[in-house]
């Protein structure tokens, strides 16, 4: 990373937060947005001095990448004349949440966007959102964290039930078979995937899943005996462990001359590199709510180029996520300040992906949270992107 990013971090440390968009403070029409990020500034700096020379430690990258995306989104909003004050707040700075969520705060936000890294953090922030009745858009994993009765929480990173249901529906759409094979892991915590698939099968009707339990020492034949050589096999890898999923793909590759296969994996499979020869000739599909590189290629290429000028490297998904969520929902809020919650699904300010927030209820006519139920299917062959289904 270049010194420009490091100097931005230093300014952040010294100021405590950065208002990256500053409208006329007398203009009461300007909306106020806070972006909560795990910047780890107390770990990165000591007595105002950066501790890692010209490097960025891995633990700080997600927050920093998102931060860079926010900055570019704010530049775009400023150029368009959007009246907004966007403030970055270090989630890990002592007392930051209590300072932000305080009736004595003159810049109390109308909206909070945040990256949390575990369930306790998500609960802490969402509890504040509920207490002060300020919408909180969660931009990252974990998903719901067991939170209930909080209509001010908006989850962009779809929960596992949404992913599994979407996979079931897509497989039925693609396959002519009435029964689809699902490879699962014996005695594994992924049993909940089977529960979600069973519910999806009941909803779709006249459609069944055949579950094949695989042990840690499974053989190729334990997979191939369930395949059909007369056409393309559409199967599901009902396993969250991406490394175990990769072993299944490897086994399918070894028999690909006899059995053509498209395997639908879980969203966790996106961290696997399927370009190796041991995975060739197998189509791998997995789900994700975030897609940038094909849905708006012109903007994607522009942002990619601008980022390289700053960091001399390729941006991660977190960079594009920071840009997308900041640009879209700050602009949405500025246009629909009094009706933001009702207008949150409008596509007027869409950047890359569609986000469709639907209420998740606990069955007592109370909203637990709002969840993005729109996911995309990434199709890869030999590790190369072949399309979005």
C-alpha positions as CSV (number, residue, x, y, z in Angstrom):
1,X,0.0,0.0,0.0
2,X,1.2,3.5,-0.7
3,X,1.8,6.3,1.7
4,X,-1.5,8.0,0.7
5,X,-3.5,5.3,2.5
6,X,-1.2,5.2,5.5
7,X,-1.4,9.0,5.8
8,X,-5.2,8.6,5.8
9,X,-4.9,6.2,8.6
10,X,-2.7,8.5,10.6
11,X,-5.2,11.4,10.1
12,X,-7.9,9.1,11.3
13,X,-6.0,8.2,14.4
14,X,-5.3,11.9,15.3
15,X,-8.8,13.1,14.6
16,X,-10.6,10.1,16.0
17,X,-12.9,9.9,13.1
18,X,-13.1,11.5,9.6
19,X,-16.0,13.3,8.1
20,X,-15.3,12.4,4.5
21,X,-18.2,14.5,3.3
22,X,-18.7,18.0,4.8
23,X,-21.7,20.0,3.6
24,X,-22.5,23.4,4.9
25,X,-23.2,22.8,8.7
26,X,-26.0,25.3,8.6
27,X,-27.8,23.2,5.9
28,X,-30.2,21.1,7.9
29,X,-31.3,19.2,4.8
30,X,-28.0,17.3,4.7
31,X,-28.3,13.7,5.9
32,X,-25.8,12.2,8.4
33,X,-24.4,8.8,7.9
34,X,-21.9,6.9,10.1
35,X,-19.8,4.0,8.8
36,X,-18.6,1.7,11.5
37,X,-15.4,-0.1,10.6
38,X,-12.9,-2.5,12.4
39,X,-9.9,-0.2,11.8
40,X,-7.8,-1.5,14.7
41,X,-6.1,1.8,14.9
42,X,-4.9,1.3,18.5
43,X,-3.0,-1.7,17.2
44,X,-1.7,-0.1,14.1
45,X,-0.4,3.1,15.8
46,X,1.6,3.7,18.9
47,X,2.0,7.3,20.1
48,X,0.9,8.6,16.7
49,X,3.5,6.5,14.9
50,X,2.6,3.7,12.4
51,X,4.0,0.4,13.7
52,X,4.2,-1.6,10.4
53,X,6.5,0.5,8.2
54,X,5.1,0.3,4.7
55,X,3.0,-2.8,5.2
56,X,-0.6,-3.3,6.2
57,X,-1.2,-6.3,8.5
58,X,-3.8,-8.8,7.4
59,X,-6.2,-8.2,10.3
60,X,-6.6,-4.6,9.3
61,X,-7.3,-5.2,5.6
62,X,-11.1,-5.7,5.6
63,X,-11.7,-2.4,7.4
64,X,-9.2,-0.5,5.3
65,X,-10.4,-1.9,2.0
66,X,-14.0,-1.0,2.9
67,X,-12.8,2.5,4.1
68,X,-11.2,3.1,0.7
69,X,-14.4,2.2,-1.1
70,X,-16.3,4.6,1.2
71,X,-13.9,7.4,0.3
72,X,-14.4,6.9,-3.4
73,X,-18.2,6.7,-3.0
74,X,-18.1,10.0,-1.1
75,X,-16.1,11.6,-3.9
76,X,-18.7,10.6,-6.4
77,X,-21.5,11.8,-4.1
78,X,-19.8,15.2,-3.7
79,X,-19.4,15.5,-7.4
80,X,-23.1,14.9,-7.8
81,X,-23.9,17.6,-5.2
82,X,-25.5,15.1,-2.8
83,X,-25.9,16.8,0.6
84,X,-24.6,14.3,3.1
85,X,-22.2,14.1,6.0
86,X,-20.4,10.7,6.1
87,X,-18.4,9.9,9.1
88,X,-16.0,7.0,9.6
89,X,-16.0,5.6,13.1
90,X,-13.5,3.0,14.4
91,X,-15.6,0.2,15.9
92,X,-12.6,-0.8,18.1
93,X,-11.9,2.6,19.5
94,X,-12.8,2.7,23.2
95,X,-16.1,4.4,23.8
96,X,-16.8,5.0,20.1
97,X,-20.2,3.4,20.1
98,X,-21.4,5.3,23.1
99,X,-20.1,8.6,21.7
100,X,-21.8,8.0,18.4
101,X,-25.1,6.8,19.9
102,X,-25.6,9.7,22.3
103,X,-28.4,12.3,22.4
104,X,-25.7,14.9,23.1
105,X,-24.0,14.0,19.7
106,X,-24.7,16.9,17.4
107,X,-24.0,14.6,14.5
108,X,-26.3,11.8,15.5
109,X,-26.6,9.8,12.3
110,X,-29.8,9.1,10.3
111,X,-28.2,5.9,9.0
112,X,-25.4,3.6,10.1
113,X,-23.5,1.2,7.7
114,X,-21.1,-1.2,9.3
115,X,-18.6,-4.0,9.1
116,X,-18.7,-6.3,12.2
117,X,-16.6,-9.4,12.6
118,X,-18.5,-11.6,15.0
119,X,-21.9,-12.2,16.5
120,X,-21.4,-10.2,19.8
121,X,-20.3,-7.1,17.8
122,X,-23.4,-7.5,15.6
123,X,-25.7,-7.7,18.6
124,X,-24.0,-4.8,20.3
125,X,-24.4,-2.5,17.2
126,X,-27.9,-3.7,16.4
127,X,-29.0,-3.2,20.0
128,X,-27.9,0.4,19.7
129,X,-29.7,0.8,16.4
130,X,-32.9,-0.5,18.0
131,X,-32.5,1.7,21.1
132,X,-32.0,4.9,19.0
133,X,-34.3,3.7,16.2
134,X,-31.6,4.3,13.5
135,X,-31.4,1.9,10.6
136,X,-28.2,-0.2,10.6
137,X,-27.1,-1.9,7.4
138,X,-24.8,-4.8,8.2
139,X,-22.3,-5.2,5.3
140,X,-20.5,-8.4,6.3
141,X,-20.6,-11.8,7.9
142,X,-21.9,-12.9,10.5
143,X,-25.5,-12.9,9.2
144,X,-28.2,-12.6,11.8
145,X,-26.3,-13.7,14.9
146,X,-29.4,-15.0,16.6
147,X,-30.9,-11.5,16.8
148,X,-34.7,-11.2,17.1
149,X,-37.3,-8.4,17.3
150,X,-35.2,-5.7,15.7
151,X,-36.8,-4.0,12.7
152,X,-33.8,-1.6,12.5
153,X,-31.3,-4.2,11.4
154,X,-30.8,-4.7,7.6
155,X,-28.6,-7.7,6.6
156,X,-27.0,-7.5,3.2
157,X,-25.1,-10.8,3.5
158,X,-27.9,-13.3,3.1
159,X,-28.3,-16.0,5.8
160,X,-27.8,-19.7,5.1
161,X,-31.5,-20.5,4.7
162,X,-31.8,-18.0,1.8
163,X,-28.7,-19.5,0.1
164,X,-29.9,-23.1,0.5
165,X,-33.4,-22.3,-0.7
166,X,-32.0,-20.4,-3.7
167,X,-29.8,-23.4,-4.6
168,X,-32.6,-25.8,-4.3
169,X,-34.8,-23.7,-6.7
170,X,-32.0,-23.2,-9.2
171,X,-31.1,-26.9,-9.3
172,X,-34.8,-27.8,-9.9
173,X,-34.8,-25.2,-12.7
174,X,-31.7,-26.6,-14.3
175,X,-32.3,-30.3,-13.8
176,X,-34.9,-32.6,-15.4
177,X,-34.6,-35.1,-12.7
178,X,-37.2,-35.3,-9.9
179,X,-34.5,-36.5,-7.4
180,X,-31.2,-34.7,-7.0
181,X,-28.2,-36.1,-5.2
182,X,-26.9,-34.1,-2.2
183,X,-23.5,-34.9,-0.8
184,X,-23.3,-34.3,2.9
185,X,-20.7,-35.0,5.6
186,X,-21.3,-37.6,8.2
187,X,-21.7,-36.4,11.7
188,X,-21.1,-32.8,10.7
189,X,-22.7,-29.6,11.9
190,X,-24.0,-29.1,8.4
191,X,-27.1,-31.0,9.2
192,X,-29.0,-27.7,9.2
193,X,-28.4,-27.6,5.4
194,X,-30.4,-30.8,5.1
195,X,-33.2,-29.2,7.2
196,X,-33.3,-26.2,4.9
197,X,-33.3,-28.4,1.8
198,X,-36.2,-30.5,3.1
199,X,-38.2,-27.3,3.7
200,X,-37.4,-26.1,0.2
201,X,-38.4,-29.5,-1.3
202,X,-41.8,-29.3,0.5
203,X,-42.3,-25.8,-0.8
204,X,-41.5,-26.8,-4.4
205,X,-43.5,-30.1,-4.3
206,X,-42.8,-33.2,-6.5
207,X,-39.1,-32.7,-5.9
208,X,-36.9,-34.8,-3.7
209,X,-33.2,-34.9,-2.6
210,X,-31.2,-38.0,-2.2
211,X,-28.6,-37.6,0.6
212,X,-25.3,-39.3,0.4
213,X,-23.2,-39.3,3.6
214,X,-19.5,-39.0,3.0
215,X,-16.9,-39.9,5.6
216,X,-13.6,-38.0,5.9
217,X,-12.0,-40.9,4.0
218,X,-14.6,-41.2,1.3
219,X,-13.6,-42.9,-2.0
220,X,-14.3,-41.8,-5.6
221,X,-16.6,-44.7,-6.0
222,X,-18.8,-43.5,-3.1
223,X,-19.5,-40.5,-5.3
224,X,-19.5,-41.9,-8.8
225,X,-22.0,-44.7,-8.1
226,X,-24.6,-42.0,-7.7
227,X,-23.9,-40.3,-11.1
228,X,-25.6,-40.9,-14.4
229,X,-23.4,-41.2,-17.6
230,X,-26.3,-40.4,-20.0
231,X,-26.3,-36.6,-19.3
232,X,-25.2,-33.8,-17.1
233,X,-25.5,-34.5,-13.4
234,X,-26.8,-31.7,-11.2
235,X,-25.7,-32.3,-7.7
236,X,-25.4,-30.3,-4.5
237,X,-22.5,-30.1,-2.1
238,X,-24.3,-29.6,1.2
239,X,-21.1,-28.8,3.1
240,X,-19.9,-25.4,4.4
241,X,-16.2,-26.6,4.7
242,X,-14.8,-25.4,1.4
243,X,-11.8,-27.7,1.6
244,X,-14.0,-30.7,2.0
245,X,-16.1,-29.4,-0.9
246,X,-12.9,-29.1,-3.0
247,X,-12.2,-32.8,-2.3
248,X,-15.6,-33.6,-3.8
249,X,-14.9,-31.5,-6.8
250,X,-11.5,-33.3,-7.2
251,X,-13.3,-36.7,-7.1
252,X,-15.8,-35.6,-9.7
253,X,-13.0,-34.4,-11.9
254,X,-11.3,-37.8,-11.8
255,X,-14.4,-39.4,-13.4
256,X,-15.4,-36.4,-15.6
257,X,-14.7,-38.4,-18.8
258,X,-17.6,-40.7,-17.9
259,X,-19.8,-38.3,-15.9
260,X,-20.4,-34.7,-16.7
261,X,-21.3,-32.8,-13.6
262,X,-22.3,-29.4,-12.3
263,X,-22.1,-29.1,-8.6
264,X,-23.8,-26.4,-6.6
265,X,-21.8,-25.6,-3.5
266,X,-22.3,-23.3,-0.5
267,X,-21.4,-19.6,-0.4
268,X,-18.3,-20.5,1.6
269,X,-16.8,-22.2,-1.5
270,X,-15.9,-18.9,-3.0
271,X,-12.5,-18.9,-1.2
272,X,-11.3,-22.0,-3.0
273,X,-9.0,-21.9,-6.0
274,X,-10.5,-24.3,-8.6
275,X,-7.9,-23.5,-11.3
276,X,-5.7,-26.5,-10.6
277,X,-5.8,-29.5,-13.0
278,X,-7.2,-31.7,-10.3
279,X,-10.5,-29.8,-10.5
280,X,-10.8,-29.6,-14.3
281,X,-13.9,-30.5,-16.3
282,X,-16.3,-29.9,-13.4
283,X,-18.7,-26.9,-13.3
284,X,-18.8,-25.4,-9.9
285,X,-21.6,-23.0,-8.9
286,X,-21.9,-21.1,-5.6
287,X,-24.0,-18.3,-4.3
288,X,-23.2,-14.8,-3.3
289,X,-25.2,-11.6,-2.6
290,X,-22.3,-9.4,-3.9
291,X,-21.4,-9.2,-7.6
292,X,-19.5,-6.3,-9.1
293,X,-17.3,-7.3,-12.0
294,X,-20.0,-8.2,-14.6
295,X,-23.1,-6.2,-13.6
296,X,-21.6,-2.8,-14.2
297,X,-18.2,-3.4,-16.0
298,X,-17.6,0.2,-16.9
299,X,-17.8,1.4,-13.3
300,X,-15.9,-1.7,-12.1
301,X,-13.0,-1.0,-14.4
302,X,-13.0,2.7,-13.5
303,X,-12.9,2.0,-9.7
304,X,-10.3,-0.7,-10.3
305,X,-8.0,1.7,-12.1
306,X,-8.5,4.5,-9.5
307,X,-7.7,2.1,-6.7
308,X,-4.5,0.9,-8.3
309,X,-3.3,4.5,-8.5
310,X,-3.6,4.7,-4.7
311,X,-2.6,1.3,-3.5
312,X,-0.6,-0.2,-6.4
313,X,-2.6,-3.4,-6.1
314,X,-6.0,-4.9,-7.0
315,X,-8.9,-4.0,-4.8
316,X,-10.7,-6.8,-2.9
317,X,-14.5,-7.4,-2.7
318,X,-14.6,-5.4,0.5
319,X,-13.5,-2.3,-1.4
320,X,-16.4,-2.6,-3.9
321,X,-18.8,-3.4,-1.1
322,X,-17.8,-0.2,0.7
323,X,-18.3,1.8,-2.5
324,X,-21.6,0.1,-3.4
325,X,-23.3,0.3,0.0
326,X,-22.2,3.9,0.7
327,X,-23.1,5.3,-2.7
328,X,-26.4,3.6,-3.0
329,X,-27.8,4.1,0.5
330,X,-26.5,7.6,1.2
331,X,-28.0,8.7,-2.1
332,X,-31.2,6.8,-1.3
333,X,-31.4,8.4,2.2
334,X,-30.7,11.9,0.7
335,X,-33.7,11.4,-1.7
336,X,-36.0,9.6,0.7
337,X,-35.1,10.9,4.1
338,X,-38.5,10.5,5.7
339,X,-39.4,7.2,3.9
340,X,-36.0,5.5,3.7
341,X,-37.2,2.2,5.2
342,X,-40.1,2.0,2.8
343,X,-37.9,2.9,-0.2
344,X,-34.8,0.9,0.7
345,X,-35.4,-1.6,-2.2
346,X,-35.7,1.0,-4.9
347,X,-33.3,0.4,-7.7
348,X,-32.9,4.0,-8.8
349,X,-29.4,4.2,-7.2
350,X,-28.3,0.6,-7.9
351,X,-24.5,0.3,-8.3
352,X,-23.8,-3.4,-9.0
353,X,-26.0,-5.9,-7.4
354,X,-29.7,-6.0,-6.6
355,X,-30.5,-6.0,-2.9
356,X,-34.0,-7.0,-1.9
357,X,-34.7,-6.6,1.8
358,X,-37.6,-8.7,3.1
359,X,-38.8,-8.9,6.7
360,X,-37.9,-12.0,8.6
361,X,-40.6,-12.8,11.2
362,X,-40.5,-15.0,14.3
363,X,-44.1,-16.1,13.8
364,X,-45.4,-13.7,16.4
365,X,-46.1,-10.8,13.9
366,X,-42.8,-9.2,15.0
367,X,-40.0,-8.4,12.7
368,X,-36.7,-10.0,13.7
369,X,-34.7,-8.1,11.0
370,X,-34.7,-7.3,7.3
371,X,-32.7,-9.6,5.1
372,X,-31.5,-9.4,1.6
373,X,-33.0,-12.4,-0.1
374,X,-31.4,-11.8,-3.5
375,X,-28.4,-14.0,-4.3
376,X,-26.4,-14.6,-7.5
377,X,-25.0,-17.8,-8.8
378,X,-21.4,-17.8,-9.9
379,X,-20.6,-20.4,-12.5
380,X,-17.0,-21.4,-12.8
381,X,-15.3,-24.1,-15.0
382,X,-11.6,-24.9,-14.4
383,X,-11.6,-22.0,-12.0
384,X,-12.6,-19.5,-14.6
385,X,-15.8,-17.4,-14.4
386,X,-18.2,-18.6,-17.1
387,X,-21.2,-16.6,-16.1
388,X,-23.7,-15.5,-13.5
389,X,-26.9,-17.5,-13.4
